[in-house]
């Protein structure tokens, strides 16, 4: 499994070892990245800010720019369980 998050697109590649949760896990990484971009946008809505604040609180970090790889994995595993 591999995910590439580019400035204007994202590519998720599933390999033979992928299982049912693999796509959900990788989509969790993409969701976190996209939410961070929306949260930091100058026209972010109050709802996006509220959702972003909840995510930051869950991860124990003060900014989307400061999210570590470990926190990214924590979020992706949580997304697997949620879905």
HUZI-V133073 format. One line per field, one symbol per residue. ss: DSSP state (2 for helix, 1 for strand, 0 for the rest). psi: psi as a letter, one per 20 degrees, with the letter a starting at -180 (. if undefined). A space follows every 50 residues. Layout:
ss: ???
psi: ???
This chain:
ss: 01111000011110000000022222222222222222220000022222 222222222000022200222222222222220
psi: pqpoorhjrqpopprhiqahigggghhgggggghgggggiqhkprhgggg gghgggggikqiqhijprgghghggghhgghg.
